[in-house]
Amino acid sequence: MRKDGIFIGIEVLDGVAGDAALAAKLAEVCPVDIFAAGDAGVQIVEGNIDECVLCRLCIDAAPDGAVRVLKLYDNEAALA
């Protein structure tokens, strides 16, 4: 799953997007509420994507490679 704002893109691997526990964890750690836990697992709140402060908390909370934050203003460079 991928959603783009103007400056930031968020990717969540389809294989983990339905994980309710991961959805709750992402919703808990994100300081700007980009993630929400829904009936189908991880939901990305499109209106909040460009509020991303590049803190890496979502990347650190998810299994390796499951969440990617892309800087659309920098040729889609992934936050490492």
LUMVEX-864547 format. One record per residue: x, z, y of N, C-alpha, C, O in turn; residue number from 1. Coordinates in steps of 0.02 Angstrom, whole numbers, plus 50000, padded with zeros to 5 digits. Each point is the difference from the previous one (the first is absolute). Example, Ala and Ser with C-alpha at 12.3 -4.5 7.8 and 13.67 -1.06 7.14 Angstrom:
2
<koltor <50660, 50390, 49716>, <49955, 50000, 50059>, <50045, 50000, 50060>, <50052, 50033, 49999>, 1>;
<koltor <49930, 49931, 50054>, <50042, 50003, 50059>, <49961, 50037, 50055>, <50025, 50008, 50055>, 2>;
//
This chain:
80
<koltor <50043, 50000, 49942>, <49957, 50000, 50058>, <50045, 50000, 50061>, <50050, 50036, 50002>, 1>;
<koltor <49932, 49924, 50047>, <50038, 49998, 50063>, <49952, 49993, 50058>, <49952, 49961, 49999>, 2>;
<koltor <50062, 50077, 50053>, <49963, 49996, 50062>, <50051, 49996, 50056>, <50051, 50034, 49998>, 3>;
<koltor <49937, 49923, 50051>, <50045, 49992, 50056>, <49967, 50020, 50065>, <49941, 49987, 50012>, 4>;
<koltor <50098, 50046, 50030>, <49982, 50011, 50069>, <50034, 49946, 50041>, <50015, 49946, 49974>, 5>;
<koltor <49998, 50068, 50088>, <50036, 49952, 50042>, <50075, 50008, 49989>, <50036, 49950, 49997>, 6>;
<koltor <49987, 50112, 49996>, <50072, 50013, 49996>, <50022, 50023, 49930>, <50058, 49991, 49982>, 7>;
<koltor <49896, 50039, 49980>, <50017, 50032, 49937>, <49956, 49971, 49944>, <49940, 49988, 50011>, 8>;
<koltor <50089, 50002, 49931>, <49963, 49982, 49940>, <50009, 50056, 49948>, <50054, 50029, 49995>, 9>;
<koltor <49894, 49985, 49968>, <50003, 50052, 49948>, <49982, 49968, 49934>, <49949, 49966, 49993>, 10>;
<koltor <50094, 50044, 49957>, <49987, 49975, 49932>, <49997, 50058, 49952>, <50042, 50046, 50003>, 11>;
<koltor <49909, 49953, 49953>, <49995, 50047, 49946>, <49992, 49959, 49936>, <49955, 49958, 49996>, 12>;
<koltor <50089, 50053, 49956>, <49997, 49962, 49937>, <49931, 50007, 49968>, <49973, 50055, 49996>, 13>;
<koltor <50001, 49889, 49980>, <49934, 50001, 49969>, <49997, 50048, 49941>, <49948, 50030, 49987>, 14>;
<koltor <50107, 49977, 49977>, <50001, 50043, 49941>, <49991, 50074, 50015>, <49981, 50037, 49955>, 15>;
<koltor <50031, 49984, 50107>, <49991, 50071, 50017>, <49945, 50010, 50052>, <49982, 50057, 50015>, 16>;
<koltor <49992, 49890, 50013>, <49950, 50005, 50053>, <49937, 50037, 49977>, <49966, 50031, 50041>, 17>;
<koltor <50018, 49967, 49896>, <49941, 50034, 49973>, <50011, 50072, 49981>, <49953, 50033, 49977>, 18>;
<koltor <50106, 49993, 50033>, <50018, 50068, 49981>, <49973, 50050, 50051>, <50023, 50002, 50057>, 19>;
<koltor <49928, 50037, 49923>, <49968, 50047, 50045>, <50048, 50054, 50024>, <49996, 50022, 50058>, 20>;
<koltor <50049, 50001, 49898>, <50048, 50052, 50020>, <50048, 49973, 50053>, <50016, 50035, 50048>, 21>;
<koltor <50008, 49904, 49942>, <50044, 49970, 50049>, <49964, 49990, 50066>, <50028, 50011, 50053>, 22>;
<koltor <49910, 49967, 49944>, <49960, 49990, 50061>, <49994, 50065, 50039>, <50008, 50000, 50061>, 23>;
<koltor <49979, 50054, 49905>, <49994, 50065, 50034>, <50066, 50021, 50030>, <50002, 50027, 50055>, 24>;
<koltor <50053, 49961, 49909>, <50066, 50019, 50025>, <50018, 49960, 50062>, <50026, 50028, 50049>, 25>;
<koltor <49962, 49906, 49950>, <50015, 49958, 50058>, <49958, 50020, 50060>, <50026, 50003, 50056>, 26>;
<koltor <49911, 50011, 49933>, <49956, 50021, 50054>, <50024, 50066, 50030>, <49995, 50011, 50060>, 27>;
<koltor <50031, 50033, 49898>, <50024, 50065, 50023>, <50064, 49995, 50041>, <50007, 50034, 50051>, 28>;
<koltor <50040, 49924, 49928>, <50066, 49998, 50032>, <50003, 49957, 50063>, <50043, 50012, 50043>, 29>;
<koltor <49914, 49940, 49965>, <50005, 49953, 50056>, <49977, 50035, 50065>, <49943, 50020, 50006>, 30>;
<koltor <50103, 49986, 50042>, <49982, 50034, 50063>, <49953, 49961, 50045>, <49972, 50029, 50047>, 31>;
<koltor <50018, 49907, 49940>, <49956, 49959, 50043>, <49941, 49971, 49962>, <49969, 49952, 50023>, 32>;
<koltor <50017, 50075, 49919>, <49940, 49983, 49961>, <49993, 49926, 49983>, <49946, 49971, 50007>, 33>;
<koltor <50109, 49999, 49970>, <49997, 49931, 49978>, <49967, 49995, 49931>, <49969, 49949, 49984>, 34>;
<koltor <50037, 50103, 49976>, <49974, 49999, 49932>, <49940, 50046, 49995>, <49996, 50052, 50032>, 35>;
<koltor <49956, 49928, 49926>, <49942, 50041, 49984>, <49990, 49997, 49925>, <50016, 49950, 49968>, 36>;
<koltor <49956, 50103, 50004>, <49984, 50002, 49929>, <49927, 49981, 49993>, <49955, 50033, 50027>, 37>;
<koltor <50033, 49913, 49936>, <49931, 49977, 49989>, <49983, 50000, 49927>, <50040, 50019, 49958>, 38>;
<koltor <49899, 49960, 50027>, <49977, 49997, 49930>, <50044, 49954, 49957>, <50008, 50012, 49941>, 39>;
<koltor <50020, 49936, 50091>, <50041, 49952, 49963>, <50075, 50016, 50005>, <50041, 49959, 49979>, 40>;
<koltor <49976, 50099, 50049>, <50071, 50018, 50007>, <50023, 49994, 50071>, <49965, 50020, 50047>, 41>;
<koltor <50095, 49952, 49962>, <50031, 49994, 50066>, <49961, 49951, 50043>, <49985, 49944, 49979>, 42>;
<koltor <50000, 50078, 50081>, <49971, 49956, 50050>, <50046, 50001, 50061>, <50026, 50053, 50019>, 43>;
<koltor <49984, 49890, 50012>, <50040, 49995, 50060>, <49952, 49993, 50059>, <49957, 49956, 50001>, 44>;
<koltor <50050, 50088, 50047>, <49958, 50001, 50059>, <50029, 49950, 50050>, <50048, 50016, 50035>, 45>;
<koltor <49924, 49925, 49968>, <50028, 49945, 50039>, <50010, 50017, 50073>, <50050, 49979, 50030>, 46>;
<koltor <49905, 50058, 50000>, <50006, 50017, 50070>, <50058, 50046, 50017>, <50017, 50009, 50058>, 47>;
<koltor <50012, 50022, 49891>, <50056, 50047, 50011>, <50068, 49972, 49982>, <50050, 50033, 50012>, 48>;
<koltor <49953, 49907, 49960>, <50064, 49974, 49975>, <50053, 49998, 50054>, <50057, 50021, 49988>, 49>;
<koltor <49927, 49954, 50070>, <50051, 49994, 50052>, <50017, 50066, 50033>, <50043, 50003, 50044>, 50>;
<koltor <49926, 50051, 49934>, <50019, 50067, 50023>, <50059, 50028, 49960>, <50026, 50053, 50016>, 51>;
<koltor <49995, 49910, 49933>, <50055, 50022, 49957>, <50061, 50019, 50041>, <50021, 49963, 50045>, 52>;
<koltor <50008, 50096, 49940>, <50058, 50025, 50036>, <50064, 49991, 49958>, <50053, 50028, 50017>, 53>;
<koltor <49942, 49934, 49928>, <50057, 49985, 49957>, <50034, 50063, 49973>, <50061, 50004, 49996>, 54>;
<koltor <49899, 50045, 49985>, <50026, 50065, 49977>, <50021, 50000, 49927>, <50036, 50046, 49979>, 55>;
<koltor <49943, 49905, 49982>, <50017, 49994, 49929>, <49963, 50050, 49954>, <50013, 50000, 49940>, 56>;
<koltor <49944, 50041, 50086>, <49967, 50050, 49958>, <49959, 49968, 49944>, <49998, 50026, 49944>, 57>;
<koltor <49970, 49918, 50070>, <49960, 49965, 49948>, <50046, 49971, 49947>, <49984, 50002, 49940>, 58>;
<koltor <50072, 49971, 50081>, <50048, 49971, 49952>, <50028, 50054, 49955>, <50006, 49991, 49939>, 59>;
<koltor <50010, 50067, 50090>, <50028, 50055, 49961>, <49949, 50032, 49954>, <50018, 50026, 49948>, 60>;
<koltor <49918, 49972, 50070>, <49947, 50031, 49961>, <49978, 49958, 49940>, <49970, 50025, 49953>, 61>;
<koltor <50046, 49911, 50049>, <49976, 49953, 49948>, <50057, 49986, 49951>, <50059, 50010, 50015>, 62>;
<koltor <49923, 49966, 49925>, <50052, 49978, 49953>, <50042, 49945, 50031>, <49976, 49963, 50044>, 63>;
<koltor <50086, 50031, 49935>, <50046, 49950, 50028>, <49969, 49930, 50003>, <49977, 49974, 49950>, 64>;
<koltor <50023, 49998, 50110>, <49976, 49932, 50010>, <49924, 49992, 50004>, <49976, 49944, 50010>, 65>;
<koltor <49987, 50110, 49982>, <49927, 49996, 50000>, <49970, 49988, 50069>, <49947, 49969, 50006>, 66>;
<koltor <50087, 50057, 50045>, <49977, 49992, 50069>, <50056, 49969, 50041>, <50057, 50023, 49996>, 67>;
<koltor <49927, 49927, 50042>, <50049, 49968, 50045>, <49971, 49997, 50070>, <49942, 49985, 50009>, 68>;
<koltor <50101, 50030, 50039>, <49982, 49994, 50070>, <50042, 49943, 50028>, <50061, 50001, 49997>, 69>;
<koltor <49905, 49948, 50029>, <50034, 49940, 50024>, <49997, 49996, 50076>, <49947, 50009, 50030>, 70>;
<koltor <50110, 49978, 49999>, <50004, 49992, 50073>, <49988, 49926, 50015>, <50046, 49960, 49996>, 71>;
<koltor <49893, 50022, 50021>, <49981, 49931, 50012>, <50037, 49971, 50060>, <50010, 49939, 50003>, 72>;
<koltor <50010, 50102, 50043>, <50037, 49978, 50059>, <50073, 49985, 49985>, <50037, 49976, 50043>, 73>;
<koltor <49985, 50040, 49895>, <50069, 49990, 49980>, <50003, 49959, 49935>, <50032, 50020, 49951>, 74>;
<koltor <49934, 49923, 50049>, <49998, 49955, 49942>, <49979, 50034, 49935>, <50028, 49986, 49947>, 75>;
<koltor <49924, 50060, 50059>, <49973, 50037, 49943>, <50052, 50042, 49964>, <49997, 50009, 49939>, 76>;
<koltor <50052, 50016, 50098>, <50051, 50045, 49971>, <49965, 50062, 49974>, <49959, 50031, 50034>, 77>;
<koltor <50058, 49988, 49904>, <49971, 50059, 49970>, <50036, 50062, 50025>, <50061, 50001, 50006>, 78>;
<koltor <49900, 50052, 50008>, <50030, 50063, 50018>, <50034, 50027, 49938>, <49969, 50007, 49947>, 79>;
<koltor <50095, 50007, 50059>, <50038, 50022, 49941>, <50005, 50075, 49997>, <50031, 50027, 49954>, 80>;
//
